């Protein structure tokens, strides 16, 4: 398990799943079968729904970029590519950790996700 603290966030990964915590709350998770970016408990207490951006199904680069975008947009958390799960790293062109990475496609249609 690897982890880091950045600003008010703790990012953890076991190589398969990535979790983002703020204080005692888990506000984000990226796993093989979905993306979860949640409202904080304070936001939920004020009437917000639990999910800010949640998907269910197999994940790949498109969903990784969605997770990064949603964590930054909704919580200000920067989850860099060094946190990408091992199975995605293996898919990078040339399989190099610091090699070329797919960009967020202009036609990703993020509004369709939430």
ABEGO torsion letter per residue (X at the ends): XBBBBBEABBBBBAGABBBBBBEABBABBBBAAEBBBBBBAAAAAAGBBABABBBBEBBBAAAAAAAAAAAAAAAGBBBBAAABBAAAAAABBGGBAABBBBBBBAAAGAAAAX
